[in-house]
Amino acid sequence: MRLPLILFLLAAVMPVFFGKVRSAPVWLSLQAVALGWNGIVHHESLSPHALVVLAEVIAVRAVVVPMLLRRAILGRHEPNLDLMPSNLFAWAIGIALIVLAFEFGGAAMADVGALALGAVGAMVAIALLLLSTNDSPPAQLVALLYMENAIAVFESLLPEPWPLPVHAALTLAYLATVAVGSRLIGSPDALAAGIAPATREETP
């Protein structure tokens, strides 16, 4: 079924070109909803495995992680800048990378597997583009979370879903990424206050 993958792509591509940093948690929640939908479609029946995976996606990726990210972003008290710099050069590179990702995936719209592969390639390309064009810590963390979601989409390409221990490991990695990232970006004022006195003391 192509609809959840199309929704996922829209939630991934639109904020890069038209979104702000503070709106990134909302788009990540939409990506998680699309991931959950795609996961249910990928399972042949609503087995206990499928329900556990769906609950993990909704609870962790759609609720907890966006909430932690939003708190960290608001804690920085910075202007609400674009997620990716608004210039034609960056936009042209982004569009070219997305097109190349779908060319790599083949006739994406004609086959669900090819569309999923194109979505994975596009997500990786977008994440790398964000990492290279925006040195803001929140934007860099969003790029890493994009990478994590690309890994989740990759599961739909597998003949059988990953076992629950693998899902648990990926969930822990996802939570660790946002927890450590939020800790690092969430209190820049306190960090600056701790560094400034030492700097003044070392100055002759």
C-alpha positions in Angstrom: 0.0 0.0 0.0 1.5 3.3 -1.1 -0.5 5.8 0.9 1.4 5.5 4.2 4.7 5.8 2.3 3.5 8.9 0.5 2.3 10.5 3.7 5.7 9.7 5.2 7.5 11.3 2.3 5.4 14.4 2.6 6.1 14.7 6.3 9.8 14.3 5.6 10.2 16.6 2.6 7.8 19.5 3.3 9.4 20.6 6.6 12.9 20.7 5.0 11.8 23.2 2.4 9.0 25.0 4.1 9.3 24.2 7.9 10.8 25.9 10.9 13.0 24.4 13.6 10.2 24.6 16.2 7.7 22.8 13.9 10.1 19.8 13.5 8.6 17.8 16.4 5.1 17.9 14.7 6.5 16.6 11.5 8.4 13.9 13.3 5.0 12.9 14.9 3.4 12.7 11.4 6.3 10.6 10.2 5.7 8.2 13.2 2.0 7.9 12.3 2.9 7.0 8.8 5.4 4.5 10.1 2.8 2.9 12.2 0.3 2.8 9.4 3.0 1.3 7.1 3.9 -1.3 9.7 0.3 -2.5 10.0 0.0 -2.8 6.3 3.4 -4.7 6.2 2.1 -7.3 8.6 -0.4 -9.8 7.1 -2.6 -9.7 10.2 -2.9 -7.9 13.5 -0.7 -10.3 15.4 0.7 -9.6 18.9 4.0 -8.8 17.2 2.3 -6.2 15.0 0.4 -4.6 17.9 3.5 -4.3 20.0 5.4 -2.7 17.2 2.5 -0.3 16.6 2.3 0.6 20.2 6.1 1.3 20.3 5.9 3.5 17.2 3.0 5.6 18.5 4.2 5.9 22.1 7.9 6.5 21.5 8.2 8.1 18.0 4.9 10.0 17.9 4.6 11.2 21.5 7.7 10.9 23.7 10.4 11.8 21.3 8.7 14.8 19.8 7.8 16.1 23.3 11.4 15.8 24.5 12.7 17.5 21.3 10.2 20.3 21.5 11.1 21.0 25.2 14.8 21.1 24.2 14.2 23.5 21.3 12.1 25.8 23.3 14.7 25.8 26.1 17.3 27.3 23.8 15.3 30.6 23.5 16.5 31.0 19.9 14.7 32.6 16.9 12.5 30.2 15.0 14.7 29.8 11.9 14.2 27.7 8.8 15.1 24.0 9.1 17.1 24.3 5.9 18.5 27.7 4.7 16.0 29.3 2.2 18.2 29.8 -0.8 17.9 28.4 -4.4 21.3 26.7 -4.2 20.3 24.5 -1.1 16.8 23.9 -2.6 18.3 22.8 -5.9 20.7 20.4 -4.2 17.9 19.0 -2.0 15.6 18.4 -5.0 18.4 16.8 -7.0 19.2 14.4 -4.1 15.6 13.4 -3.7 15.3 12.7 -7.4 18.5 10.7 -7.4 17.2 8.7 -4.5 14.1 7.7 -6.4 16.1 7.0 -9.5 18.2 4.6 -7.4 15.0 3.0 -6.1 13.6 2.5 -9.6 10.0 3.1 -10.8 9.0 4.1 -7.3 5.3 4.9 -7.9 4.8 1.7 -9.8 6.0 -0.7 -7.1 5.6 -0.4 -3.3 9.0 -1.9 -2.6 10.7 0.5 -5.0 8.7 3.4 -3.3 9.9 2.3 0.1 13.5 2.1 -1.2 13.2 5.5 -2.7 11.8 6.8 0.6 14.8 5.4 2.5 17.2 7.0 0.0 15.4 10.3 0.2 15.4 10.3 4.0 19.1 9.6 4.1 19.8 12.3 1.5 17.7 14.9 3.4 19.4 14.0 6.6 22.8 14.5 5.1 21.7 17.8 3.5 20.5 19.1 6.8 23.7 18.1 8.5 25.7 19.9 5.8 23.6 23.1 5.5 22.5 23.9 9.0 24.9 23.9 11.9 22.2 24.6 14.5 22.2 21.9 17.1 18.4 21.3 17.0 18.6 20.9 13.2 21.5 18.5 13.5 19.5 16.4 16.0 16.4 16.4 13.7 18.7 15.1 10.9 19.8 12.2 13.1 16.2 11.4 13.9 15.4 11.4 10.2 18.2 8.8 9.8 16.5 6.7 12.5 13.2 6.9 10.7 14.8 5.8 7.5 16.0 2.6 9.2 12.4 2.0 10.3 11.1 2.4 6.7 13.8 -0.1 5.6 12.1 -2.8 7.6 9.2 -2.8 5.1 11.6 -4.0 2.5 12.4 -7.1 4.4 10.6 -10.4 3.7 9.8 -10.8 7.4 9.6 -8.1 10.1 12.4 -7.8 12.5 12.1 -9.8 15.8 10.9 -8.0 18.9 14.4 -7.8 20.4 15.7 -6.0 17.3 12.8 -3.6 17.6 13.6 -3.1 21.3 17.2 -2.3 20.4 16.2 0.2 17.8 13.8 1.8 20.1 16.5 2.2 22.8 18.9 3.6 20.2 16.2 6.1 19.1 15.5 7.1 22.7 19.2 7.4 23.5 19.7 9.6 20.5 17.0 12.1 21.4 17.8 12.0 25.2 21.5 12.7 24.7 20.8 15.2 22.0 18.2 17.0 24.0 20.5 17.1 27.0 23.2 18.7 24.9 21.1 21.3 23.1 18.5 22.0 25.8 20.5 24.3 28.1 23.0 26.4 26.1 22.7 29.3 28.5 23.8 27.2 31.5 26.7 25.7 29.4 27.8 29.2 28.4 27.6 30.4 32.0 29.8 27.5 33.1 32.4 28.1 30.4 32.6 31.9 30.6 34.1 32.2 34.2 36.8 29.7 33.4 37.7 31.6 30.2 37.9 34.8 32.1 40.2 33.3 34.8 42.6 31.9 32.2 42.9 35.3 30.5 46.1 37.1 31.7 
